[in-house]
Amino acid sequence: MLAEGDLVVAGLDADAEGLQRVDHVTAHGLGQVGRVVADRALGLKMRVVAYDPFVSGADMASFGVQSVTLDELYAQADVV
């Protein structure tokens, strides 16, 4: 059962109610949009992983984002 404030996505390996709890976000790039999405997801206590060849792993870590390779990003992504 969902609690107030739960973030859900319809259509991804859905349960009987057609909903799935989202526990992480993958970002292909941490430009302006990627940083806003990551910030919102982190505010919801979600794990954020990202690939961006122009941002160092240390910079991502300071922002609270786990740096991964592009292959790792695609392997972890539910939606691209």
All heavy atoms as an XYZ file, in Angstrom:
583
protein
N       0.838     -1.181      0.000
C       0.000      0.000      0.000
C       0.876      1.234      0.000
O       1.910      1.267      0.647
C      -0.897     -0.028      1.241
C      -1.963      1.010      1.225
S      -3.141      0.534     -0.064
C      -4.152      1.930     -0.138
N       0.466      2.243     -0.699
C       1.234      3.473     -0.790
C       0.912      4.406      0.370
O      -0.224      4.492      0.813
C       0.937      4.188     -2.108
C       1.339      3.425     -3.364
C       0.837      4.147     -4.590
C       2.832      3.242     -3.410
N       1.937      5.101      0.824
C       1.751      6.090      1.879
C       1.749      7.480      1.256
O       2.233      7.679      0.140
C       2.883      5.975      2.900
N       1.210      8.430      1.967
C       1.193      9.806      1.492
C       2.617     10.263      1.200
O       3.531     10.036      1.977
C       0.576     10.716      2.546
C       0.465     12.157      2.091
C      -0.210     13.026      3.131
O      -0.880     12.485      4.026
O      -0.039     14.237      3.041
N       2.807     10.866      0.037
C       4.116     11.374     -0.332
C       4.978     10.399     -1.102
O       6.048     10.757     -1.562
N       4.532      9.130     -1.269
C       5.307      8.175     -2.052
C       5.330      8.606     -3.511
O       4.326      9.061     -4.052
C       4.699      6.770     -1.974
C       5.035      6.048     -0.685
O       5.902      6.533      0.054
O       4.423      5.000     -0.429
N       6.495      8.479     -4.142
C       6.625      8.766     -5.559
C       6.454      7.462     -6.311
O       7.085      6.467     -5.984
C       8.009      9.362     -5.851
C       8.317      9.684     -7.299
C       7.388     10.796     -7.793
C       9.767     10.093     -7.456
N       5.590      7.449     -7.300
C       5.330      6.226     -8.043
C       5.377      6.505     -9.538
O       5.188      7.627     -9.984
C       3.960      5.613     -7.683
C       3.919      5.164     -6.249
C       2.839      6.598     -7.973
N       5.652      5.452    -10.297
C       5.633      5.523    -11.752
C       4.715      4.424    -12.238
O       4.854      3.273    -11.824
C       7.058      5.331    -12.319
C       7.025      5.285    -13.838
C       7.985      6.431    -11.831
N       3.785      4.760    -13.095
C       2.865      3.755    -13.625
C       3.499      3.041    -14.807
O       4.211      3.644    -15.593
C       1.566      4.420    -14.047
N       3.261      1.741    -14.918
C       3.666      0.990    -16.087
C       5.014      0.304    -16.012
O       5.444     -0.284    -16.986
N       5.728      0.345    -14.903
C       7.027     -0.315    -14.782
C       6.908     -1.506    -13.838
O       6.812     -1.329    -12.648
C       8.079      0.650    -14.214
C       8.353      1.924    -14.984
C       9.325      2.782    -14.208
C       8.914      1.598    -16.344
N       6.882     -2.716    -14.377
C       6.760     -3.907    -13.532
C       5.774     -3.644    -12.399
O       6.083     -3.801    -11.226
C       8.118     -4.329    -12.963
C       9.078     -4.745    -14.056
O       8.604     -5.294    -15.057
O      10.275     -4.522    -13.904
N       4.620     -3.186    -12.745
C       3.655     -2.685    -11.780
C       3.084     -3.787    -10.907
O       3.014     -4.947    -11.291
C       2.525     -1.977    -12.516
N       2.664     -3.395     -9.700
C       1.991     -4.318     -8.797
C       0.513     -4.382     -9.171
O       0.101     -3.875    -10.205
C       2.203     -3.896     -7.336
C       1.597     -2.538     -7.020
O       0.828     -2.010     -7.844
O       1.888     -2.007     -5.942
N      -0.292     -4.978     -8.321
C      -1.716     -5.153     -8.617
C      -2.439     -3.830     -8.804
O      -3.444     -3.765     -9.503
C      -2.375     -5.962     -7.507
N      -1.936     -2.768     -8.189
C      -2.575     -1.458     -8.322
C      -2.043     -0.696     -9.529
O      -2.473      0.411     -9.801
C      -2.332     -0.630     -7.054
C      -2.979     -1.214     -5.815
C      -2.637     -0.429     -4.567
O      -1.627      0.301     -4.569
O      -3.383     -0.549     -3.590
N      -1.081     -1.290    -10.258
C      -0.527     -0.611    -11.423
C       0.531      0.418    -11.062
O       0.844      1.292    -11.851
N       1.102      0.320     -9.861
C       2.066      1.310     -9.401
C       3.345      0.636     -8.911
O       3.326     -0.503     -8.466
C       1.474      2.133     -8.257
C       0.169      2.857     -8.559
C      -0.405      3.436     -7.289
C       0.394      3.945     -9.587
N       4.435      1.368     -8.976
C       5.701      0.858     -8.475
C       6.388      1.968     -7.697
O       6.438      3.113     -8.137
C       6.608      0.418     -9.625
C       7.970     -0.062     -9.158
C       8.899     -0.393    -10.315
O       8.628     -0.064    -11.455
N       9.998     -1.031    -10.009
N       6.957      1.619     -6.558
C       7.713      2.576     -5.767
C       9.039      2.844     -6.469
O       9.709      1.930     -6.913
C       7.963      2.028     -4.363
C       8.684      2.984     -3.452
C       8.912      2.351     -2.096
N       7.661      1.928     -1.495
C       6.972      2.648     -0.626
N       7.411      3.823     -0.256
N       5.856      2.193     -0.124
N       9.422      4.080     -6.580
C      10.684      4.471     -7.197
C      11.676      4.762     -6.086
O      11.425      5.588     -5.217
C      10.493      5.725     -8.085
C      11.819      6.177     -8.655
C       9.488      5.442     -9.190
N      12.832      4.061     -6.101
C      13.813      4.266     -5.037
C      15.107      4.886     -5.521
O      15.960      5.244     -4.735
C      14.106      2.962     -4.301
C      14.740      1.916     -5.206
O      14.856      2.149     -6.422
O      15.124      0.858     -4.695
N      15.266      5.010     -6.838
C      16.465      5.647     -7.351
C      16.167      6.324     -8.684
O      15.183      6.025     -9.337
C      17.617      4.660     -7.494
C      17.479      3.716     -8.655
N      16.683      2.598     -8.602
C      18.022      3.731     -9.888
C      16.749      1.973     -9.764
N      17.557      2.640    -10.563
N      17.048      7.248     -9.033
C      16.930      7.987    -10.285
C      18.261      7.885    -11.008
O      19.317      7.999    -10.385
C      16.591      9.469    -10.020
C      16.685     10.297    -11.285
C      15.213      9.597     -9.405
N      18.212      7.666    -12.318
C      19.428      7.694    -13.119
C      19.407      8.937    -13.993
O      18.358      9.313    -14.507
C      19.537      6.437    -14.005
O      18.352      6.302    -14.785
C      19.728      5.182    -13.169
N      20.556      9.575    -14.114
C      20.646     10.805    -14.912
C      21.765     10.672    -15.927
O      22.881     10.309    -15.586
C      20.908     11.998    -14.007
N      21.457     10.954    -17.172
C      22.464     10.960    -18.227
C      22.884     12.411    -18.405
O      22.371     13.122    -19.255
C      21.894     10.398    -19.524
C      22.920     10.209    -20.588
N      23.361     11.239    -21.363
C      23.603      9.112    -20.979
C      24.270     10.782    -22.201
N      24.425      9.491    -21.987
N      23.778     12.840    -17.539
C      24.267     14.220    -17.571
C      23.788     15.004    -16.376
O      22.684     14.800    -15.886
N      24.668     15.872    -15.873
C      24.315     16.725    -14.741
C      24.441     18.194    -15.117
O      25.057     18.983    -14.423
C      25.197     16.406    -13.525
C      24.826     15.153    -12.759
C      25.775     14.933    -11.594
C      23.405     15.215    -12.255
N      23.814     18.529    -16.234
C      23.725     19.936    -16.617
C      22.642     20.596    -15.777
O      22.306     20.131    -14.687
N      22.058     21.665    -16.288
C      21.042     22.389    -15.514
C      19.849     21.515    -15.162
O      19.423     21.472    -14.016
C      20.577     23.624    -16.282
C      21.616     24.718    -16.336
C      21.116     25.937    -17.097
O      20.348     25.820    -18.047
N      21.561     27.098    -16.664
N      19.313     20.798    -16.135
C      18.136     19.970    -15.883
C      18.505     18.780    -14.999
O      17.802     18.462    -14.039
C      17.505     19.491    -17.210
C      16.397     18.480    -16.954
C      16.983     20.674    -18.006
N      19.610     18.111    -15.307
C      20.035     16.956    -14.524
C      20.256     17.284    -13.061
O      19.901     16.514    -12.177
N      20.834     18.460    -12.778
C      21.066     18.867    -11.387
C      19.759     19.156    -10.658
O      19.609     18.825     -9.488
C      21.994     20.070    -11.316
C      23.428     19.698    -11.597
C      24.348     20.894    -11.445
N      25.671     20.553    -11.912
C      26.684     20.254    -11.109
N      26.513     20.254     -9.812
N      27.862     19.952    -11.614
N      18.810     19.751    -11.350
C      17.506     20.028    -10.722
C      16.801     18.712    -10.402
O      16.276     18.543     -9.303
C      16.625     20.921    -11.623
C      15.194     20.976    -11.114
C      17.209     22.321    -11.717
N      16.803     17.781    -11.354
C      16.169     16.480    -11.131
C      16.861     15.756     -9.979
O      16.204     15.208     -9.084
C      16.186     15.630    -12.417
C      15.749     14.200    -12.135
C      15.299     16.267    -13.476
N      18.197     15.760     -9.978
C      18.951     15.099     -8.906
C      18.647     15.737     -7.557
O      18.447     15.038     -6.559
C      20.447     15.158     -9.203
N      18.588     17.047     -7.512
C      18.303     17.756     -6.261
C      16.921     17.381     -5.724
O      16.757     17.120     -4.531
C      18.405     19.261     -6.482
C      18.241     20.047     -5.199
O      18.973     19.752     -4.225
O      17.395     20.962     -5.170
N      15.943     17.323     -6.598
C      14.580     16.947     -6.180
C      14.540     15.504     -5.688
O      13.916     15.191     -4.677
C      13.588     17.138     -7.325
C      13.536     18.534     -7.870
C      12.512     19.382     -7.158
N      12.649     20.785     -7.479
C      11.965     21.437     -8.400
N      11.066     20.794     -9.119
N      12.162     22.719     -8.597
N      15.212     14.615     -6.413
C      15.232     13.205     -6.019
C      15.947     13.017     -4.685
O      15.487     12.260     -3.829
C      15.901     12.367     -7.103
N      17.058     13.711     -4.496
C      17.781     13.625     -3.225
C      16.920     14.152     -2.083
O      16.950     13.611     -0.978
C      19.099     14.389     -3.305
C      20.162     13.753     -4.214
C      21.290     14.743     -4.487
C      20.690     12.472     -3.605
N      16.131     15.185     -2.354
C      15.215     15.718     -1.353
C      14.147     14.726     -0.947
O      13.607     14.786      0.161
N      13.843     13.778     -1.840
C      12.872     12.728     -1.554
C      13.556     11.471     -1.012
O      12.956     10.407     -0.951
C      12.083     12.377     -2.819
C      11.161     13.478     -3.324
C      10.630     13.130     -4.707
C      10.016     13.706     -2.352
N      14.843     11.618     -0.624
C      15.621     10.514     -0.044
C      15.835      9.373     -1.031
O      15.896      8.207     -0.646
C      14.969      9.974      1.234
C      14.650     11.023      2.254
C      15.883     11.422      3.012
C      15.477     12.313      4.178
N      16.270     13.460      4.321
N      15.919      9.703     -2.319
C      16.172      8.707     -3.341
C      17.666      8.640     -3.626
O      18.391      9.616     -3.423
C      15.414      9.062     -4.621
C      13.914      9.107     -4.428
S      13.058      9.736     -5.869
C      13.028      8.278     -6.865
N      18.115      7.498     -4.108
C      19.502      7.336     -4.527
C      19.595      7.832     -5.970
O      18.746      7.513     -6.800
C      19.894      5.860     -4.453
C      21.336      5.570     -4.794
C      21.657      4.106     -4.533
N      20.896      3.213     -5.381
C      21.312      2.769     -6.573
N      22.476      3.132     -7.042
N      20.546      1.959     -7.265
N      20.629      8.631     -6.257
C      20.808      9.176     -7.596
C      22.144      8.706     -8.150
O      23.179      8.878     -7.510
C      20.755     10.723     -7.592
C      20.957     11.270     -8.993
C      19.440     11.219     -7.002
N      22.108      8.092     -9.329
C      23.331      7.711    -10.034
C      23.342      8.455    -11.359
O      22.290      8.694    -11.952
C      23.433      6.189    -10.257
C      23.538      5.460     -8.933
C      22.289      5.654    -11.059
N      24.547      8.841    -11.802
C      24.626      9.635    -13.028
C      25.894      9.337    -13.804
O      26.912      8.949    -13.241
C      24.573     11.116    -12.686
N      25.784      9.557    -15.104
C      26.935      9.517    -15.994
C      27.053     10.887    -16.620
O      26.083     11.423    -17.166
C      26.740      8.464    -17.089
C      27.747      8.621    -18.206
C      29.057      8.174    -18.036
C      27.411      9.234    -19.403
C      29.996      8.336    -19.040
C      28.333      9.394    -20.409
C      29.625      8.954    -20.222
O      30.561      9.121    -21.217
N      28.230     11.472    -16.512
C      28.515     12.737    -17.193
C      30.023     12.827    -17.377
O      30.761     12.952    -16.401
C      28.015     13.928    -16.379
C      28.040     15.223    -17.173
O      28.991     15.415    -17.971
O      27.131     16.049    -17.005
N      30.496     12.748    -18.620
C      31.946     12.769    -18.855
C      32.588     14.116    -18.541
O      33.814     14.203    -18.468
C      32.066     12.425    -20.342
C      30.772     12.858    -20.946
C      29.740     12.638    -19.868
N      31.789     15.141    -18.335
C      32.316     16.480    -18.082
C      32.307     16.873    -16.610
O      32.741     17.964    -16.258
C      31.530     17.512    -18.900
C      31.554     17.217    -20.373
C      30.428     16.710    -21.001
C      32.708     17.401    -21.127
C      30.451     16.418    -22.356
C      32.739     17.112    -22.474
C      31.598     16.615    -23.098
N      31.769     16.008    -15.757
C      31.717     16.282    -14.313
C      32.511     15.187    -13.607
O      32.273     14.000    -13.848
C      30.253     16.302    -13.799
C      30.207     16.558    -12.305
C      29.446     17.351    -14.557
N      33.443     15.594    -12.744
C      34.281     14.599    -12.054
C      33.457     13.823    -11.027
O      32.441     14.304    -10.522
C      35.452     15.283    -11.359
O      35.004     15.991    -10.221
N      33.947     12.634    -10.720
C      33.303     11.816     -9.698
C      33.275     12.510     -8.352
O      32.310     12.394     -7.592
N      34.341     13.269     -8.050
C      34.402     14.007     -6.783
C      33.335     15.093     -6.736
O      32.697     15.298     -5.698
C      35.786     14.614     -6.589
N      33.127     15.786     -7.861
C      32.078     16.811     -7.902
C      30.699     16.186     -7.733
O      29.837     16.731     -7.039
C      32.139     17.612     -9.202
C      33.294     18.589     -9.247
O      33.871     18.893     -8.176
O      33.624     19.058    -10.358
N      30.484     15.045     -8.380
C      29.191     14.363     -8.232
C      28.976     13.938     -6.785
O      27.887     14.109     -6.241
C      29.120     13.138     -9.145
C      28.888     13.467    -10.585
S      28.455     11.963    -11.478
C      28.901     12.432    -13.128
N      30.020     13.389     -6.167
C      29.909     12.938     -4.779
C      29.594     14.107     -3.851
O      28.797     13.964     -2.918
C      31.191     12.248     -4.341
N      30.180     15.272     -4.113
C      29.908     16.432     -3.259
C      28.463     16.904     -3.405
O      27.915     17.536     -2.523
C      30.871     17.582     -3.585
O      30.563     18.157     -4.846
N      27.852     16.566     -4.519
C      26.453     16.906     -4.776
C      25.518     15.817     -4.267
O      24.302     15.964     -4.290
C      26.282     17.125     -6.293
C      24.984     17.744     -6.706
C      24.615     19.004     -6.278
C      24.123     17.054     -7.528
C      23.409     19.564     -6.662
C      22.920     17.602     -7.925
C      22.556     18.867     -7.488
N      26.088     14.658     -3.837
C      25.278     13.553     -3.331
C      24.896     12.533     -4.383
O      24.003     11.717     -4.176
N      25.582     12.576     -5.525
C      25.268     11.711     -6.654
C      26.388     10.694     -6.848
O      27.562     11.043     -6.756
C      25.087     12.558     -7.931
C      24.878     11.681     -9.149
C      23.926     13.531     -7.770
N      26.029      9.451     -7.121
C      27.013      8.405     -7.384
C      27.374      8.420     -8.859
O      26.507      8.330     -9.724
C      26.451      7.038     -7.001
C      27.392      5.905     -7.285
C      26.748      4.542     -7.059
O      25.647      4.446     -6.532
N      27.430      3.501     -7.470
N      28.660      8.522     -9.165
C      29.150      8.502    -10.542
C      29.247      7.064    -11.032
O      29.762      6.193    -10.338
C      30.525      9.165    -10.605
O      31.044      9.084    -11.913
N      28.720      6.802    -12.241
C      28.785      5.469    -12.841
C      29.181      5.610    -14.307
O      29.096      6.688    -14.883
C      27.436      4.714    -12.731
C      27.070      4.425    -11.296
C      26.320      5.476    -13.427
N      29.594      4.478    -14.899
C      29.877      4.475    -16.333
C      28.555      4.475    -17.092
O      27.490      4.190    -16.524
C      30.690      3.232    -16.744
O      29.864      2.074    -16.560
C      31.980      3.123    -15.940
N      28.637      4.738    -18.387
C      27.424      4.743    -19.199
C      26.765      3.365    -19.218
O      25.541      3.257    -19.111
C      27.749      5.206    -20.621
C      26.571      5.467    -21.543
C      25.621      6.499    -20.941
C      27.053      5.926    -22.903
N      27.567      2.313    -19.317
C      27.008      0.952    -19.295
C      26.319      0.659    -17.968
O      25.252      0.040    -17.936
C      28.100     -0.087    -19.556
C      28.569     -0.086    -21.004
O      27.805      0.371    -21.882
O      29.700     -0.545    -21.255
N      26.918      1.095    -16.859
C      26.306      0.897    -15.541
C      25.003      1.676    -15.428
O      24.023      1.184    -14.852
C      27.261      1.317    -14.426
C      28.475      0.431    -14.273
C      29.522      1.005    -13.353
O      29.652      2.244    -13.251
O      30.218      0.204    -12.721
N      24.984      2.884    -15.991
C      23.767      3.702    -15.954
C      22.626      2.989    -16.665
O      21.528      2.860    -16.136
C      24.024      5.067    -16.594
C      22.825      6.004    -16.579
C      22.795      6.774    -15.269
C      22.845      6.942    -17.754
N      22.901      2.496    -17.881
C      21.860      1.808    -18.641
C      21.406      0.521    -17.954
O      20.239      0.153    -18.013
C      22.323      1.509    -20.063
C      22.424      2.745    -20.932
C      23.428      2.851    -21.885
C      21.527      3.790    -20.798
C      23.519      3.972    -22.702
C      21.618      4.923    -21.597
C      22.606      5.002    -22.545
O      22.704      6.113    -23.338
N      22.336     -0.171    -17.282
C      21.976     -1.404    -16.588
C      21.057     -1.133    -15.394
O      20.221     -1.965    -15.049
C      23.234     -2.120    -16.102
N      21.184      0.044    -14.779
C      20.383      0.371    -13.597
C      19.099      1.126    -13.915
O      18.205      1.220    -13.080
C      21.211      1.220    -12.625
C      22.389      0.491    -12.056
C      23.147      1.337    -11.051
O      22.544      2.052    -10.261
N      24.459      1.265    -11.087
N      18.981      1.647    -15.133
C      17.841      2.497    -15.483
C      16.591      1.684    -15.771
O      16.641      0.673    -16.476
C      18.193      3.355    -16.695
N      15.466      2.123    -15.238
C      14.171      1.539    -15.577
C      13.631      2.198    -16.831
O      12.952      1.576    -17.643
C      13.164      1.729    -14.446
C      13.488      0.866    -13.244
O      13.943     -0.269    -13.430
O      13.273      1.337    -12.109
N      13.893      3.484    -16.996
C      13.419      4.267    -18.134
C      14.582      5.097    -18.657
O      15.314      5.691    -17.878
C      12.265      5.205    -17.734
C      11.831      6.054    -18.899
C      11.104      4.423    -17.180
N      14.763      5.118    -19.970
C      15.833      5.936    -20.567
C      15.175      6.970    -21.445
O      14.285      6.679    -22.217
C      16.806      5.075    -21.398
C      17.861      5.947    -22.048
C      17.445      4.020    -20.520
